[in-house]
Amino acid sequence: MAADKARGTSGSGRDAQTRKTIWVALAANLAICVAKGLGGVIAASPALLSEAAHSIADSLNEVFLLASLKRSRRPADARHPFGYGMERFFWSLLAAVGIFVTGGCFSVFQGIEAFRSGGSESRDGYLIGLAVLIVALAAEGASLVRALLQVRSAARAAGRGMAAEIRAGRDPALRTVLAEDSTACVGVLLAIAGIALHMVTGEIAYEASASILIGVLLVYVAYTLGRAARVQLVGEAADPGVQRQVRAFLAQQPEIDTVTALLTMRLAPDSVMVAARVDLTPGYDSETVEDAMVRIRREVRGRWHELDQVFLDVTDAAAARHDATAAGHDPGQ
């Protein structure tokens, strides 16, 4: 119970940090979206309008992510005995779809339309657009710094580097915000380059190309986020290192002769189910075995806090060998 309480408190603390990160990103995106939209209309800039679409997509996604944080913490019930942790993965998949449709496809469309129709240059309008983008870059950068600070904190707690923590990406909400903010900063830089080259050369091709590049970048990010969400939704196993440690721990227990199978599945960012089939060492009575299984489950949860659902399918090794021999086949098969 103490381990469960500690795990719940830790998970709630991480959620609170993630919620603050999402709110910072949402506030930045809403303000930037209005500024980009007005600047894009004034400057007739496809790159700036693409960035406005990007900010709209990000804002909608942050609403999805806030919903995921709230819904995933609902307690388990009869219909969902393992809780609602997978809501995180579902809503992150919707966020990826939102980035693809609202951001990526619209940006590519804007770039193609700019190539087809050409464009009129307004020096004052483009100066306004550049000013808007510079402010947007500062706001997006601040949001990105907030997300990176949370990643660094999580990496320190896990005892690994930031790059490894980003690759692990257990929290889909934080992973999505980090991807959005990073892409937003790159997108703003592309838009600035496109507008500046358009102003200098008078060729809208530069700005149209920037818009298409922004769209391609968003499509790639959406694909990456969607693929990660799909892996988690269909049942992702725990880290291989954790699996090896659990298997070794079980094999070291005096009551366990062999571990014949070990299966894991992530139920939420901080929740993993473990199902192990173990053969018992001969000579223990049923009461001793029952007490041992309770102790082993408790120790597994205590050592690896995320392994909160532990199931042990126990068999008698001596009886299994006898039955297998009588049946005329290898008990290991």
Secondary structure, 3 states (H helix, E strand, C coil): CHHHHHHHHHHHHHHHHHHHHHHHHHHHHHHHHHHHHHHHHHHCCHHHHHHHHHHHHHHHHHHHHHHHHHHHCCCCCCCCCCCCCCHHHHHHHHHHHHHHHHHHHHHHHHHHHHHHHCCCCCHHHHHHHHHHHHHHHHHHHHHHHHHHHHHHHHHHHHCCCHHHHHHHCCCHHHHHHHHHHHHHHHHHHHHHHHHHHHHHHCCHHHHHHHHHHHHHHHHHHHHHHHHHHHHHHCCCCCCHHHHHHHHHHHHHCCCEEEEEEEEEEEEECCEEEEEEEEEECCCCCHHHHHHHHHHHHHHHHHHCCCCCEEEEEEEEHHHHHHHHHHHCCCCCC
